[in-house]
Amino acid sequence: MTIDEINTLIEDKKLRKVASNDRQEIFSLAVEITDLEKQRDKLIAFSKRASAWQDDYEKQKAKPSRSPSNTPSL
């Protein structure tokens, strides 16, 4: 599930929660919203880490290799 899909679900459940008069449904929706928000936060954190790893990889790839040449010395 993408971050946008999770955000859409959260907004939908918040609207349902506001419109509901049933205490049990309100509580259930509140729990679902909290779980979705946690899932979204984890996904955002992972996305940020993955982006940082990708940036580091690109920087390392751009640097010239420091390994000695493979040509034998005479």
C-alpha positions in Angstrom: 0.0 0.0 0.0 1.3 3.4 -0.9 1.5 6.5 1.4 -1.3 8.1 -0.6 -3.5 5.1 -0.3 -3.0 5.0 3.4 -3.8 8.7 3.7 -7.0 8.2 1.7 -8.1 5.4 4.0 -7.3 7.5 7.1 -9.4 10.4 5.8 -12.3 8.1 4.9 -12.2 6.5 8.4 -12.0 9.9 10.1 -15.1 11.1 8.1 -16.9 7.9 9.1 -15.9 8.4 12.7 -17.3 11.9 12.8 -20.6 10.8 11.1 -21.1 7.8 13.5 -23.3 7.8 16.6 -22.3 4.3 17.6 -19.7 4.4 20.4 -18.3 0.9 19.5 -17.9 1.9 15.8 -16.2 5.2 16.8 -13.8 3.3 19.1 -13.1 0.7 16.4 -12.5 3.4 13.8 -10.2 5.3 16.1 -8.1 2.1 16.6 -8.0 1.5 12.8 -7.0 5.2 12.2 -4.2 4.9 14.8 -2.9 1.7 13.2 -3.0 3.2 9.7 -1.1 6.3 10.9 1.6 4.1 12.5 1.9 2.1 9.2 2.1 5.4 7.3 4.8 6.7 9.6 6.9 3.5 9.2 6.5 3.7 5.5 7.6 7.3 5.4 10.6 6.6 7.6 11.6 3.6 5.4 11.2 5.7 2.3 13.5 8.4 3.8 16.1 5.8 4.7 15.9 4.2 1.3 16.4 7.6 -0.3 19.4 8.4 1.8 20.9 5.0 1.0 20.3 5.6 -2.7 22.0 9.0 -2.4 25.0 7.5 -0.7 25.2 4.7 -3.3 25.2 7.3 -6.1 27.9 9.3 -4.4 30.1 6.2 -4.0 29.5 5.1 -7.6 30.5 8.6 -8.8 33.9 8.5 -7.0 36.8 7.0 -8.8 37.9 3.6 -7.6 40.8 3.6 -5.1 41.7 0.0 -5.7 45.2 -0.6 -7.3 45.3 -1.2 -11.0 45.2 -4.8 -12.1 48.3 -4.4 -14.3 51.3 -6.3 -12.9 54.2 -4.1 -11.9 57.6 -4.8 -13.4 
